[in-house]
Amino acid sequence: MTVLFQGNRTFPAGQSESALFPVPAQMQVPGLTVQITMASSSFPVGTTNIDILLSPDNGATFQGNPFSFTSPDDISSIHGSTIPFRFGFAFGAITPNSVKFVVNAPAQFTTAVLVETL
């Protein structure tokens, strides 16, 4: 496991994109899983879309998988608002050398974010 980013992040209402995070050379393997973890209690009411994007060419192109989180419905379905929300993505034969994430939120929110390889 390698941490690519860890810290608090404020997401505005609407779409926002992270910086490009390099994947260390020793972690660049086909099928690498990248996971994003956020505090579920911080999500605004409504549907927040999160997309982890993996790039094999230093950010020239990306492949990703979107996920939607609806607050408060998804919070109650995961048995409490204090546990973290985790979402991982791997794409078959792609060997990512960089990663970024995109968040589209109904309202501004701030949360702790952890992006790591598994």
Summary of the structure (lengths in Angstrom):
residues: 118
radius of gyration: 14.0
end to end distance: 4.8
largest distance: 39.6
contacts: 344
relative contact order: 0.42
helix: 9%
strand: 54%
